[in-house]
Amino acid sequence: MIGKKNLVLSISSGILFGLSFPPFNLGFLAWIFLIPLLHIYYSEVDFREKFLSFYIASFVSHALITHWVALNSGTSIQVAIFSYLALCTFYSFYWVLYLILFHLARKVISFDKIEFLLWPAMWIVIEMIRSIGPMAAPWLNLSLSQSNYDRLIQLISINEHLSAFVVIIFNFMLFNFIAYRRKKYLVYFLSILISSIIIGQLIILKYNNLVFSKDIKISIAQPVIYPEEKWNPMLKDRNKQIMNELFEESLSKNPDIIVWPEAALTSFLAAPASNERKKIQAKLKESSIIAGIPQRVYDNTELKIYNSAIFIKGDGFYDTYQKIFLVPFAEYVPFFKKWFSKINQYDEMGSFSPGDSYKTFKVNDVEMSILICYDSSSYNLAKKMVDNGAEIIFVITNDSYVGKAMPYQHFQHAKLRAIELGVPVVQSANNGISGVILPSGEVLIKSDIDQRSTFDALVKIK
């Protein structure tokens, strides 16, 4: 069991952490979220109570951060709520593992002077563990809570874990100041905070003073066609008209590339004899287009279905990228595939297969890569694209299944990838948020939710 005081502290910790994430955007609360748990850890209670305290705090935080899972309109309300509670239950064990790893490390390393480094070090270990395997969740990484602080978040351009490392140190310093009245820890906190801001400002100035050798003219379409509309045969002509109008609007600007969101089209444009693709190519002239499509591929005798993006040029060339990082229990079913065949009621394809190719495509003299939806939450995946030569990343997504909160988280992930990897990121979302983010963290353009329009930008490439 857990005492009333520690229960309140645990719930407070979870609320502070949850509210620090988008769409709440109270990132400064992440600087103090661990303080209630540190109080419990260093108090005279048995380890079982500490164990339970960390679990409760984690569950509350995940309930806030991932509440959009319960709003999934692509499935029944019963399945959505079950998935939501199951995810909160499962991912909450990572904070318990965090407690255990710190506790064991503290016994092995008995130097009190470096204890302030053990807390952030073990947190980073947990984030690394949580980012691998079929249930990977980089979506929950602490750096997302700091994404609105343009100078502080620049630390991730040095190392992708550095922002989270510093935030946990903030917690330790402030805990020691509050709990033990040790004024030197307040000085340490302010020194690290000011130093981080100065470093961030210098990184931004360095980017702003770059001499750019290339640029690319982009037109982003945000069609705002919800799933129940997209898959409704009675609305097929209306949907096609919306896409055609947006297409013509983009073409009138003579862009280098037009970007449509994930699942923008429901037809198989990658089929060799696709007439619809040929009609698009006939209109493109000097432009290219990226669009989200379903794709069927026969691997020997096995039919595989991919959530794909197609890259089309006006000269007849086309190629595809298959989404690598699939959403568990939404795009595929890990562990229980024989029990469940599909969950999403709007997905006529069943479970998707993951892609395995980190492709780059060329527009004029600019190398680019495409990420689809959940792909953009993975630093490692995006880094492989950049390592393969990508100078700009295009994210196409469809967040219209999960309410109005998750798109804000998704757009901030695009911002993190731009800063971490030093390349511009362009996002096209079905209902929002679409936009362009520079490596400095500057948002060049940004759409509103449910704003049906095209958005144009000239993006400079270093």
N, C-alpha and C positions, 0 to 999 in steps of 0.2 A: 504493500500500500504506500501511498504518498500523503504527507501532511498537507493541510490546507494552504499553508504559507508557500510551500514549494510547488504546489499545484498552480497557485496564482502566478508565481514566478515563471513556471514552465510555459503557461499559456501566454504570458506577457512576452516572453522571448519569441515564441512562434508568431505572435501578432506583429511584433517589431520587424522581424525578418520578412514576413509576407508583405507588409505595407511598403517595404523598401523597394520592391520590384514594380515594374510597369504592370498595369496602368496607373498604380497609385503614385509612383515616382517620388516617394519619400526616402531617397537613397541614404540620407544622413542617419536614418534609423538603423541601418546595417552597422553603423559604427558602435552601437550600444546593444545590439540584439543578444550578444553572448553574455553580457554582464549578469543577468539573472541566473544563467546556468553556471557561470563561474562561481557565483555566490553559493549555489547548491553544492558544487563540486568541492569547494574548500571548507564547507561546513561539516559538522560532526553528524553525518547521517550515513547509513550503510550503503554499500555499492548498489544494492537492488533499487533503492530509492533514486539514486543518481541515474541509473539505467532507465527507469521509468520516466524520470523528469526529462531527459534528453529525447526520449521517444515522443512524449506528449508535445513538447515544443516543436519537434520536427513535423508531427502530424498536423498541428495547427498551421504551421507555415506553408506546408504543401497544400493544405485545404484552401488557403488564400491564393497562392501563386497559380495553381492549376485548376481553379474553380471552373474555367471554361470547358473542361472535359465533360462536366455534367450538363453543359448546354449544347452538346453535339446534336445538331438537328438531323444528322445523317443516319441516326439509329433511333431505336425506341427509347423512351425516357428511362425504362427499367435498366436497359443495357448501359446507357450513358451514366446513370448514377452508380451502377455496380462497378463500371470501369473506373470512375472517379474515386470511389472509396478504395478499390483494390490498389490503384496507383499510390494513393496517399499512404495506405498501410504498408506497401512494399518499400517505397522510397524512404519512408521514415526510419527504417532500420539503418540507413547510412549514417545518420547522426549518432546512433547508438554505437556503431562501429568506430566512429570518430572518437567517442568517449573511451572506448576500449583501447584503441591504438595509442591515444595520448597517455592513458593510465599505465599501459605496459612500457611505453617509451620513457615515461617519468621514472619508472622503477629501474630501468637499465641505465639511463643517463641521470645521474643524481646531482648534477650541477644546477643549483637554483638560478644562477646568473643567466643561463640560456633557456630557462623555462618559457620566457616570453616568445622564443622562437619555435618551441615545440607545438604550441597551439596552432599557429598558422601553417607550420610544416605538415602537421597531421591533417589539417583541413584540405590542403592541396593534394595530399595522397588520396583522400576520399574522393575529391572531384575527379582525379585521374582514374580511379577504380570505377566510378559511376559513369565514365564516358566510354566504356568498352562493353562488348557483349550485346545480345539481342534486346536487352532492356536498358540500353544506354540512355542517359538523360542529361546531356550537356546543357539542356534548356534551363536547368536549375542552378547553374554555376553562379557564384556570388558576384562576379564581375558585372553581370547584367544589372544588378542593383545600382551600380555607379555610372551607368551609361549616359545619364543626363548631365554629368559633371565633366565637361569637355576637357578640362585641364587634368583633373585627377585620373581620368580613364586613359590618358595617354601612356600611363605606365605599362599597359598591355602591349604597346608597340615595342617595348624592351623585352618583355616576356609575358606570355598570355596568362600566367598565374599571378603576376606581380600585384595587380590591383587587389585581388582577394587576399593575398598575403598581408598587404598593408592594412586592409580593413580589419582583419583579425587582430593584428598588433594594436590598432586603435582601441579595440575592445579591451584588450589586456591592460593597456596603459590607463584607460579611463576607469576600469574596475579597481585597479590599485589606488588610484587617486580617490575614488568615492568610498571604497570599503576601508582603506587603511589611512586615509588622509595624507598620503605621500605626495607632496606637492611636486617633487621632481618628475613624477610620471605625467603630470599635466604639462610640464615643460617638454618632456619627450614627445608627447602627443602633438603639441603645437608645432614642435620642430619638424616632425615627420610630415605633418599636414602641409605646412608652408613649403617645405622642400619639395614635396610631391607636386604642389601647384606650380612652383617655379620651373621644375623639370618639364612639366606638361606644357607650360607656356613656351619654353624654348623649343620643344619638339614641334609645336604648332607653327612657330615663327620660321623654323627651318623648312617646313613643308611649303609655307606661303611664299618663301623666297626662292623656291626651285625654278629652274628654267625648263619649261615644258617643250618637248619636241614634236608631240603628236596630239591630235584631238579626234573625237568621234561625236557625231551629231545623232542624238537619240530621241525617239518618240515612244513614250510609254502609253499603252492603252489600259484603262480601268473600266471594264464593261459592266460590272455590277449585275451579273446574272446569277441568281441564287440557285443552289442545287435542285430544289424542287421545280424550278423553272427550266433549268438546263436540260433535265432529263424528261421533261414533259413533252410528248410528241405533238400536243396541241399548240405548243409555243415554238416549235422548230423554226417556222418562217420568221416569227418575231425576233428570235434570238439571232438568226442569220442576218437579219436587217440591222440589228444593233452592231454586230461585228463588222459588217460591210461599211456602215457609216463611220465607225471609228477608224477603219482601214483607210478609207478615202481621206479622212481628216488628217491622218498621219502622212499619207503620201503627198498631200499638198504642201508639206513642209520640206520635202526632199531630204529626209533623214538618211544617215548611213545605215541605221538599223532601227527596226520597229520591234517593240517587245510586247507580247501578249502573255497573260498569266497562265498558271498551271491549269490544265484541263480547259483551256480556252475553247477548244474544238473537241467535239465528241467523235469525229470521224477518223479513220485510219490514214492520215496523210502520208505516212511513211511507206505505205504499200506502193510497189513500183508503178502500178497502173492508175494511181489515184488521180482522177480528173480534177478534184477540188484543189489538190496541190498545184496542178498545172495551171489552173485558173488564177491562183494567187501569184505564181511565178510570172505569168503574162503581165500582171499589173506592176510588178516590183521595179522593173527597169534597173536603175543603179542602186536601189536599196536592197537590204536583206531583212529577214524577219525571224524572230524566235517565237514559238508558240507551244503551249503545253498540249499534248495529245496522248491518247492511249496507243499502245503499240503491241502487235502480235508478232512473235518470232518463233519459228520452229527450230528447236535445237535437237538435231537428229529426228526422232519421232515425237519428242515432247514439245507441246505448245507452251510457251512462256508468255505471260502478259506483263508489260512494263508500264509504269507511270513515266512517260517520256517527254522530252522537249525536242522539237524539230527545228533545225536551222536551215533556212531556205534562201537561196540567192536567185536573182532574176535570170541568170544565165543557164538555169536548169539544175545546178548543183543543189544537193540537200544531204543532210546527215542528221543523226539523232544522238541524244544523250539520254541514258536510262538512269532514273533516280537510284542512288546508292543507299541512302540512309532512310529506310522505310519506317513508318510509324507503327509500333507494335499494337496489335489488336485493332488497327484501323485499316492499314494497307496490307498487313499480313498477320498471321497468327503464330507466334512462337510457342513452342512446347506442345500445343494442343491442336495441331493442324488437322488431325484426323477427326477431332470432335466438332470443330467449327470450320465451316467453309467460307463464310463471309459475315461481316457485321454491318458494313455500310449499306443502307438500303438504296442509296443512289448509285452505288458502284455496280455496274452490270458485269464487271469483269471477274469478280471474286478476288482471291488473294493475288497480289503482285509479286513478281520476282525482283530481287535487287540487281541493279547494274553493277558492273565491276570495272568500268573504264573511266579514267580521269581525263576526259577529253579537253582539248582546246580547239577553237575555231578561229578563223581569221576574217576580219572585216577591214578592208583596205590594208593598212600595214599594222593593225592592232590585233594582238592575240587576246582572245577572250574565252571564258569558261562559263558554264551554266550550272546553277544549283536549283533544285526543285524543293520548295517548301522546307521540310524538316532538315534537309541537307545543310541549310544555312546555320543551324544551331551547332554544327560541328566544326570547331577550329581545325582539327586534324584533316578533315576532308577538304576544306577550302584551301588549306596550306598545300596539299598535294597538287591542287589545280594551279596555284601560283608557282610552285616548284617546277611544274611542267611548262611554265612560260606564260601563264595568263597575266595580262596587264590590267584587266578589268573583269569583274565578276557580275553576271546577271542572275538575279534571284527571281524565279517565277513561283507564285504561290496562290493558293485558294483558301483563304481563312474564313470563308463565308459560312462554314458549318458550325462555328463555335463562338458565336456572339460577338460582342463589341470590344472585349478586353484583350483577347489573345493577339489581335493584329498589332497592338502597341508593343507587346513583347517581341513579336516577330520582327518588326521594323528595327527595334533596338539591337537585335542579333545581327542584322545586316550592318548596323553601325559598328558593332564590335569587330566584325570581320574586316571592315574597311581599315580601321585603326590598327588592328593586330598585324595585318598583312601588307599594309602600305599600298593598297590599290583601291580605286573607286569601286563602289558597289551600287548597282542599279536594281531596284526591286519593282516588279510589276505584280500587283495583287488584284484578284478578281473584284473585291469590294473595298479594298484598301487594307493597309496603307501602302501606296506606291511612292517612289521617290528616288533620289540620287544622293549618296553620301560620299564625301571625299575622305581621303586618308587622314586628314586633320580632324575628322569628326564633324566638319561643317556639313549641314544638310542643305544641299543646293536647291532641291525642290522637294515638296512633300504634299501628297494629296490628303483630302479628308476622307473619312469613312463614307462609303456609299456615294461618292462623287463620280458620276459617269462622265468621263472626259478623256482627252489625251493630254499628256504633259511632255514638254519638249525641253531639252537641255543640250548644251555643248560641253562635253566633258574633256578636260585636258589630261593627257597621259604623259607621265615623266619618262 
